[in-house]
Structure formats: C-alpha cells, structure tokens
C-alpha cells in the first residue's frame, strides 16, 4: 500500500523518498528500499541523512552489516557527514 500512495506523488522530494524507504525497511523489503534510494539519486533528488539512515537501518534490521556500512560510505562519498542517529543505526546493526 505504501508504494501505491508513493506513486501518487507527482514530484517526490527527499522527504517523500525518506518515507517510502522507511516503509520498505519496516516491511523487511530492504532491496526495494535500496531501489527507491537509487531512483531518488537518478532523478536528481539529493538524498539527505534521513534517506540514507532509513536504508542503512533496513539492512541493519536484516543483519546485513556489510550492506549497511557500504551505504554509509556512499553517503560520506557524496560529501555528507553521518550524524549521531546514523552512527546509532550502524551500532545497532553490529
């Protein structure tokens, strides 16, 4: 259902993407969460710390620490800095 409502948004911004990524993560659909983050980047929407934290949390909840760390590094490579919440998500994934 979340994907249906997301599809109704004409021009999703980073907040809309953060919400769908979070919803996919809660539904244990980490690959779909990643798909949405990649889509966001392809459409030119700059991902913020919330978008990345939600994706990293999705992988952490699945026990995939390597994927979680990989996305944290990609976030840093984009010129952004992790905050305490993002580090907390990584710590919880350990």
PyMOL commands that set and color helices and strands:
alter all, ss='L'
color gray80, all
select helices_A, chain A and resi 2-7+14-26+30-42+49-61+65-77+84-93
alter helices_A, ss='H'
color red, helices_A
deselect
rebuild
show_as cartoon
